[in-house]
């Protein structure tokens, strides 16, 4: 009985540690390369609370709240309102590499960026 309790406690501790490691919450930064060869810095702050995602994007003009957020495991999506257009973002969080793969659809123009955790 004691061995079963110890094993169960160890498994629970490992699962809690993995959940903490796999947390998207925090500041993320990267560079978006546009099809015309330009580069645009992108910075996000995400907060995960259970199955809810909130956050902001930081621009030279200030912060913009992300909208229409969804998160399922390591996959997430949101939109960023910009000049009357909603920019669609879909991403995947990679806990082992501490990075985020982000696909951006700006009026049918597909772009990609890899974000790295900025607050470590």
N, C-alpha and C positions, 0 to 999 in steps of 0.2 A: 504494500500500500504506500509506504514511504517513497519507494522508487517511482511509482506512478505519479505521486504528487510532485516530486522533484522534476521529473521529465516534463510534466504539464506546465509547471512554473517556468522552466527554461524555454519551452516553445513559446509561451506567452510573451516573455521578455524579448525574444528574438523578433517576434511579429511586431511588437510595439516599436522596437528600434528600426525595423525596416519601414514602418509607416512614417516615422519621423524623417528618415533619409529620403523617402519618396515624396517629400512635401514641396510643392510648387511655390509655396509662400515665400516672398522675398523680392529683392530687386534684381532685374535681369537687364543685360545690355548687349547690343550687337550692332552690326552695320548692315543696312539693306542696300544691295547693289541693284540699281535700276537698269532696265533694258538698254537705255541710252548710254550706259557706262558711268553714270553718276553714283555717288555713295551718299547715303543718308543715315545718320546715327539713330538708332531706335532704343528706347529705354522704357521698361515697364516695371511696375510694382504690382505683384499679384498677392491676393489673400485667398486662401482656401479655408472654408469652414464646412466640414462634412462634404456634401456634394455640391456646395455653392462656391462659385468663383466670382470675385470682385477685383477691382484694381484700377490703375490709372496708367496712362501713357504720358511721358514727359516730352514736351516739344520746346523749341526756343520761345514760344509764346506762353508757355505754362503747362499745367496738367490738364489732361482730358480723361474723363471717366470712361472706362470700357463698358460696353453694353451688350445685351443679348448673350450673356455668358452661359456656357455649358461645360461641365466637366464629367468625364466618365473614366475612372481609372487614370491612366497616363495621358489620355486624349482630352483635348479641350478646344473650345472655340469661343470667339467673341467678335464684336464689331467695334470699330473706332469711328465716331462721327467726324467728318472732315469736310468743310465747305459744302454742307448739304448732302454729302455722300457717305454711306456706311461702308467702310473698308473692312472686308471680311478677313478674319484671321483664323487659321486652324493650326493647332500645334500638338506636339507630342513631347512629353517630359521624359528625359533619360536620366534616372537617378544615378546610375553607375558612372556616367560621364559628367554629371552635374550640368547638363545642357538642355536646351529646348530647341527643337526643330520647328520652325514657324513658316507656314505657307500663307502668303498674302495675296488676295484678289482685289486689285484696284481697278474697277470698271472693266473687268475682263482681262486685265493684264496680270499674269501670274508672276509672282516674285517669291524668293525664298531667303530666309536668314537663319542663322544659328545663334541663339542667345546663350550667354554664359552668366552664371550667377555673379552679381556684382557686390554682394554684401558678405563676402567671406574674407 
